[in-house]
């Protein structure tokens, strides 16, 4: 009887250990390498080959680092994570797919729901051996998250958006030292069906798109030190409940520099709108000149709807 009881206890303990193994196998820091293998544990000495392989072995709110230059593949992010390739070339070639999808459901195990992407090159080219067209969908698509930070990153050659926030609750987006170029629909599109998109841009360049920055609805954005050039439309509010505060922004070589919409406000200060076909088009919205703006050299300058005098 005692032997049977001992065997039962031992078997139960072994079962508990085995059931806990996948969680205990996750690390707070993992690594990828161009010569890695996703079957490895993603340690520094045995790195994984792709971001998708590493993320399943990284604990919530952990970090994935790039050991050397490489293309690390598209990734679906469903938990708080940092992907940091600072100091090397961490590339995502998203042929026919979205490069990074952020879709973090509300969970007590992941209260912060925060993603940090740093030091990446995200490219959406066609498949090798075919016509050189853009087949990647979006570079980064945010569906669910509390906050997403994109830093020191270059995005280009996508069939739709560079960055798209299509959220259903309040989402914070921060871009710092980001270049977005050559996309077929927009550089950045911000929208949410509930709550707000709260966006902050610093030192951002958007070139070569039909629409550089689109605030579709429920957007609060502060943009500073932003260069928008060679786009069909520079900055556009297309829905209601949008407030865009722009400081030290250059918008040039567009068909329309700034287009507003009814129920939305764009405030500009120390900014230059020049060499566009149309500089400003209020379109029923509010375009406010705060101070220090230059609206000149456009075929049709347009006009601010109001000016706030200097105090």
C-alpha positions in Angstrom: 0.0 0.0 0.0 2.8 2.4 0.9 4.6 1.6 -2.3 1.5 2.4 -4.3 1.0 5.7 -2.5 4.6 6.6 -3.1 4.4 5.8 -6.8 1.2 7.9 -7.0 2.8 10.9 -5.3 6.0 10.6 -7.4 3.9 10.4 -10.7 1.9 13.4 -9.7 5.0 15.5 -9.0 6.6 14.5 -12.3 3.4 15.5 -14.1 3.4 18.9 -12.4 7.0 19.5 -13.4 6.4 18.5 -17.0 3.3 20.7 -17.3 5.3 23.7 -16.0 8.2 23.1 -18.4 7.0 25.3 -21.3 6.6 28.4 -19.0 9.9 27.8 -17.2 11.6 27.5 -20.6 10.8 31.1 -21.4 13.6 33.6 -20.8 13.4 37.3 -20.0 16.1 38.0 -22.7 16.5 36.0 -25.9 18.7 36.3 -29.0 18.4 35.9 -32.7 21.2 35.4 -35.3 21.5 35.0 -39.0 23.0 31.6 -38.4 20.7 30.7 -35.6 18.1 27.9 -35.3 14.5 28.2 -34.0 14.8 24.8 -32.5 17.5 26.2 -30.1 16.6 27.9 -26.8 17.4 31.4 -28.1 20.2 32.0 -25.6 23.3 34.0 -26.5 25.2 30.8 -27.3 22.3 29.1 -29.0 20.3 31.8 -30.7 17.1 31.5 -32.7 16.8 32.3 -36.4 13.6 34.4 -36.5 11.7 36.9 -34.3 8.7 34.5 -34.6 10.8 31.7 -33.2 12.3 33.8 -30.4 9.0 35.4 -29.2 7.5 32.1 -28.1 10.5 31.6 -25.9 10.5 35.1 -24.4 8.6 35.8 -21.2 6.0 38.6 -21.1 7.7 42.1 -21.1 11.0 40.4 -22.0 13.5 41.4 -24.7 14.7 40.0 -28.0 18.2 41.2 -29.2 19.9 40.7 -32.6 23.5 39.3 -32.3 24.5 40.1 -35.9 23.1 41.4 -39.3 20.2 39.3 -40.6 16.7 39.1 -41.9 14.6 37.9 -39.0 11.2 37.5 -40.6 7.7 38.9 -39.9 6.3 38.5 -36.4 2.9 38.5 -34.7 3.2 40.1 -31.3 0.6 39.0 -28.8 2.3 40.0 -25.5 4.4 42.9 -24.2 7.9 42.7 -25.7 11.0 44.6 -26.7 12.7 43.8 -30.0 16.0 45.7 -30.1 18.6 45.4 -32.9 20.6 48.6 -32.0 24.2 48.3 -33.2 23.5 45.8 -36.0 21.1 45.3 -39.0 17.9 43.7 -37.9 15.7 43.4 -41.0 12.2 42.2 -41.7 11.5 41.4 -45.4 7.7 41.2 -45.5 6.9 39.9 -49.0 3.2 39.5 -49.4 2.5 39.9 -45.6 2.5 42.5 -42.8 5.9 42.9 -41.2 4.8 43.3 -37.6 1.3 42.8 -36.2 0.6 44.0 -32.7 -2.4 42.3 -31.2 -2.3 42.0 -27.4 -5.6 41.1 -25.8 -6.5 42.4 -22.4 -5.0 40.0 -19.8 -4.3 40.0 -16.1 -1.0 38.3 -16.9 0.0 41.2 -19.2 -1.3 44.4 -17.6 1.0 46.8 -19.5 0.4 45.6 -23.0 3.4 47.5 -24.3 5.6 46.9 -27.3 9.0 48.5 -28.0 10.6 48.2 -31.5 14.1 49.6 -31.9 16.8 49.6 -34.6 14.9 47.8 -37.4 14.7 47.9 -41.2 11.2 46.8 -42.4 10.9 46.3 -46.2 7.9 45.0 -48.3 9.4 44.0 -51.6 8.2 41.5 -54.2 9.3 37.9 -54.2 12.7 37.1 -55.8 12.6 36.6 -59.5 9.3 38.4 -60.1 8.5 42.0 -61.2 10.0 44.4 -58.7 6.7 45.6 -57.1 5.7 46.2 -53.5 3.9 43.2 -52.1 4.2 43.7 -48.3 0.9 44.8 -46.8 1.7 47.0 -43.9 5.1 47.4 -42.2 3.5 47.7 -38.7 -0.2 47.1 -37.9 -1.5 47.8 -34.4 -4.8 46.2 -33.5 -4.7 45.9 -29.7 -2.1 47.4 -27.3 -1.9 50.1 -24.7 1.3 51.5 -26.0 3.7 51.0 -29.0 7.1 52.6 -29.3 9.0 52.6 -32.6 12.5 54.0 -32.5 15.5 54.3 -34.9 13.6 52.4 -37.6 13.4 52.6 -41.4 10.2 51.5 -43.2 9.7 51.3 -47.0 8.2 49.7 -50.1 4.8 48.6 -48.8 1.6 48.1 -50.8 -0.5 49.8 -48.1 0.6 51.6 -45.0 3.9 52.1 -43.3 2.2 52.1 -39.9 -1.5 51.6 -39.3 -3.3 51.9 -36.0 -6.7 50.3 -36.4 -7.6 49.9 -32.8 -10.8 49.3 -30.8 -9.7 51.0 -27.6 -7.3 53.8 -26.5 -3.8 53.2 -27.9 -0.6 55.2 -27.5 1.8 55.4 -30.4 5.3 57.0 -30.2 7.6 57.4 -33.1 11.2 58.6 -32.5 13.9 58.8 -35.3 11.7 57.0 -37.9 11.9 57.1 -41.7 8.8 56.0 -43.7 9.0 56.1 -47.5 7.5 54.6 -50.7 4.2 53.2 -49.6 1.2 52.9 -51.9 -1.6 54.1 -49.5 -0.2 56.1 -46.6 2.8 56.6 -44.4 0.9 56.5 -41.1 -2.8 56.0 -40.6 -4.4 56.5 -37.2 -7.9 55.4 -36.2 -9.8 53.8 -33.4 -13.5 52.8 -33.1 -13.5 53.5 -29.4 -11.3 55.6 -27.1 -8.5 57.6 -28.7 -5.2 57.2 -30.6 -2.7 59.3 -28.7 0.3 59.8 -30.9 3.7 61.5 -30.5 6.2 61.9 -33.3 9.7 63.3 -32.9 12.3 63.5 -35.7 10.2 61.6 -38.3 10.5 61.7 -42.1 7.7 60.6 -44.5 8.4 60.6 -48.2 6.8 59.2 -51.4 3.3 58.2 -50.4 -0.2 59.2 -51.6 -1.0 60.3 -48.0 1.8 60.9 -45.5 -0.1 61.2 -42.2 -3.8 60.5 -41.9 -5.8 61.1 -38.7 -9.0 59.2 -39.5 -11.0 59.6 -36.3 -10.5 60.1 -32.5 -6.8 61.1 -32.8 -4.8 63.3 -30.5 -1.3 63.8 -31.9 1.7 65.9 -31.2 4.2 66.0 -34.0 7.5 67.8 -33.8 10.6 68.0 -36.1 8.8 66.2 -38.9 9.7 66.4 -42.6 6.9 65.5 -45.1 7.9 65.7 -48.7 7.0 64.2 -52.2 3.6 63.0 -51.1 0.2 63.6 -52.8 -1.2 64.9 -49.5 1.0 65.8 -46.5 -1.2 65.9 -43.4 -4.9 65.0 -43.5 -7.7 64.7 -41.0 -10.5 62.8 -42.6 -12.9 62.2 -39.8 -14.1 63.9 -36.6 -12.6 64.4 -33.1 -9.1 64.8 -34.3 -6.6 67.3 -32.8 -3.2 67.6 -34.4 -0.5 69.9 -32.8 2.4 70.3 -35.2 5.6 72.2 -34.4 8.7 72.6 -36.6 7.1 70.7 -39.4 8.2 71.0 -43.1 5.6 70.0 -45.7 6.6 70.4 -49.3 6.3 69.0 -52.9 2.7 67.7 -52.4 -0.5 68.2 -54.3 -2.0 69.4 -51.0 0.1 70.2 -47.9 -2.6 70.1 -45.2 -6.2 69.1 -45.6 -8.7 69.4 -42.7 -12.2 68.0 -42.0 -15.3 69.2 -40.2 -15.0 68.5 -36.5 -11.2 68.4 -36.5 -8.4 70.8 -35.6 -4.9 71.2 -36.8 -2.6 73.7 -35.0 0.7 74.6 -36.5 3.6 76.5 -35.1 7.1 77.3 -36.4 6.3 75.3 -39.5 6.9 75.7 -43.2 4.3 74.9 -45.9 5.9 75.5 -49.3 6.3 74.3 -52.9 3.0 72.5 -52.9 0.2 72.9 -55.5 -2.2 73.8 -52.6 -0.7 74.7 -49.2 -3.7 74.6 -47.0 -7.3 73.3 -47.5 -9.5 73.7 -44.4 -12.3 71.6 -46.0 -14.7 72.6 -43.2 -12.2 72.0 -40.4 -10.1 74.3 -38.2 -6.5 75.1 -39.3 -4.9 77.3 -36.6 -1.7 79.3 -37.0 -0.1 79.5 -33.6 3.1 81.4 -34.3 6.2 81.5 -36.5 4.7 79.7 -39.6 5.7 80.3 -43.2 3.0 79.7 -45.9 4.6 80.7 -49.1 5.8 79.4 -52.5 2.7 77.2 -53.1 0.7 77.5 -56.4 -2.3 78.3 -54.2 -1.3 79.1 -50.6 -4.7 78.7 -49.1 -5.3 80.2 -45.6 -5.4 79.4 -42.0 -8.9 79.6 -40.5 -7.7 81.5 -37.5 -4.5 82.9 -35.9 -3.6 82.9 -32.3 -1.6 86.0 -31.5 1.7 85.9 -29.7 1.5 86.8 -26.0 
